[in-house]
Amino acid sequence: MSETRIENVMSAQFVLIALAFIGLQACSKEDTGTETIVKDEAQPATAIQAAADGPELTVDADSFTCLSEMTAVRHFFVDNLLGDLDETVAIAESTDGGVYPPGSVVQLVPTEVMVKHGSGYNAATRDWEFFELDVSVEGSSIRNRGFVDVINKFGGNCFGCHIKAEAKYDLICELDHGCDPIPVTREMIAGIQSADPRCNL
Ligand code: HEC
């Protein structure tokens, strides 16, 4: 293990501890225990799918990959599960926002993902589905997925934070789009990104 790698792992651990602390505070307010993982069972995928326009998008654990195999845009990573990577990258690179095309995958850290479904799939989340993954050298598995009610393991509601982004940014937070901040610096994020265990496959 190189020194850089050890530093990365250490900073990743630090961040997890910091996030766990914030999560505990959130729990005491809303009584959402870390085990309370809300699945989107109320809305069967087939029912939502019927309302969607455009090509059908099936997302499973195999849809996700090591961050370094995705396309890096500044400090985050994108992909497109329907082959429209150029449009996804164009929106990600725009400093003035824009609507991500269906199939877009956006990741900042290995375990949290946003995937864009077809137009009309879920109006509340502007067609974004939120995922929390477990990642290991074996690959990805889906711990939790859904729309307005996905709670990450630190007690934070993905949608609750991301909907605060100015409308033109299509729920993408970055640092200055209007979302509540996360207590993780870009430097720590870079450490977590380069410690993605799936990249050792
Ligand atoms: C406390 C608010 C908060 C919660 C809860 C939260 N996020 Fe974020 N998220 C942010 C902020 C702020 C950023 C931007 C950080 C940066 O750019 O340094 C971000 C970045 C991201 C990004 C990169 C694109 C972007 O928006 O900048 C993705 C993808 C993402 N989060 C997914 C998720 C998922 C999935 C969940 C739930 C499992 C989640 N987030 C929970 C605030 C939050």
Boltz pocket constraint, residues with backbone or C-beta under 6 A from the ligand:
constraints:
  - pocket:
      binder: B
      contacts: [[A, 76], [A, 106], [A, 107], [A, 108], [A, 111], [A, 112], [A, 113], [A, 114], [A, 130], [A, 131], [A, 132], [A, 150], [A, 151], [A, 152], [A, 156], [A, 157], [A, 158], [A, 159], [A, 161], [A, 162], [A, 171], [A, 172], [A, 173], [A, 174], [A, 175], [A, 179], [A, 180], [A, 181], [A, 182], [A, 184], [A, 185], [A, 186], [A, 189]]
      max_distance: 6.0
